[in-house]
Amino acid sequence: MNIKKIFNYLPSYPHYKMNIFSGTNSLNELKNTFKSLDSNNILDGEEIGRYNGILKEKLNSKYIYTFASGRMGFYSILKTIGIEKDDEVIIPSYTCIVVPNAIMYSGATPIYCDISQDDFNIDVSKIESLITSKTKVLYAQHTFGQMCDVEAIVKLAKKYNLIVVEDTALALGAKIENKFAGTIGDFGYYSTDRSKVINTGLGGIVSVNNEDYIDKFNNFYRNIPFLSKEYTKKIAKTFILNLITLHPSFYWFGKFLNAVFIKLKIMTYFLDEILLNKDEIKSYPYPAKLSNILANIGISQIENLDNNLKNRKEIVEYYNEILNIYTDEYINSNENIFLRYSFLVNNREYWEKRFSSKIDLSIWFKTIVSGKNDNFEEINYNLGTNETSEYVCEYIFNLPTHNQMKPEKLKKLLIELKKSGDIITKERVK
């Protein structure tokens, strides 16, 4: 860690400083998790079944499976459909590194499609030209909680006899009419870590929507292990500590404590983002099932999902009243839950620094695969091939919407940004 990074973690003066993490959890969830640390059913237990049942009801999905992370769920989908070496999966060139990683772990090759500048989702008009005899999967990612045109992707997949996997990691609860994101394609998967719509510490969900694959998925899932009890306890402790250290009332000092706890290995996260080969993952099984102790958090989180999404919309409306990026119709649509309120700006580094006294923005996604900053050829991407994606990476700016956000504390900065003329996305999305 260099000197500049160390200074970023030093305590500052006491004040309410916001961040992107852990903004949906309650004090009761913290207490219950702490009490459960020494229980006999920390790994397997009845809470997993309860959580699955609530998810089925909430998402109107018949077949739900829970995982230790969303990426593990995606990998399991790929293995279930019989991905073979050199098969191709078409994904947007604007995603997280764990997506191409999971594809390469399965033996397949990621193929990158450019995105639309309006909603940062895959440009459906450019998918067909990328389809070859090796194509197996079309990947429908709902970026920042704004649904892509998944119905058009499904139609295209039927034309070429392909599988559609929905990436709903950022869009849990979004829906088209009565169909939830993640239940429209053949498969959908969700992430439930500390930066997502709901937070179970670490976690993922898969919805299997194509009944032709139920038996195969069941057989694959049956042989997936849990994480070790020791590793699971460390994840649960990390969840507890995060709720304290990342709370905006304590974050001015908590960010420093968080860094210390990680350095001392008191806290842990999955660190496979930097690994290009699945065999390099040594600390935990990949994939792994969600533990009972974390499923219990998920029950509470799903029961509060409607309030969670309502609060996010109210925060988005506050931002939009000043910045005027999106139409009211677009904001009010159930297709968009706005995990992040996103737009493009000039002088991004300047504005990120200006906002830093009030909030750590941790802007998504500054590269075509967030979490990797160079050597993109290692993941089969050549710089210069997808102009819109690379442009968006340079200018993207986004604001969190979880319920620990107090947008009024950003009002002066938002007005200053609006008046500066630096906002590129000046037209409302139609």
Secondary structure, DSSP 8 states (H G I E B T S, - for coil): --HHHHHHHS--SS---B-SS--S--HHHHHHHHHGGG-TTSSSSHHHHHHHHHHHHHHT-S-EEEESSHHHHHHHHHHHTT--TT-EEEEESSEETHHHHHHHHTT-EEEEE-B-TTTSSB-GGGTGGG--TTEEEEEEE-GGGB---HHHHHHHHHHHT-EEEEE-TT-TT-EETTEETTSSSSEEEEE-STTSSS--SS-EEEEE--GGGHHHHHHHHHT--B--HHHHHHHHHHHHHHHHHTSTTTHHHHHHHHHHHHHTTSS----GGG-SSGGG--SS-SS-B--HHHHHHHHHHHHTHHHHHHHHHHHHHHHHHHH--B-HHHHHSTTB--SEEEEEBSSHHHHHHHHTTTB----S-SSSEET--S-GGGGT--TTS-HHHHHHHHHEEEEE-STT--GGGGHHHHHHHHHHT-BS--S-B-
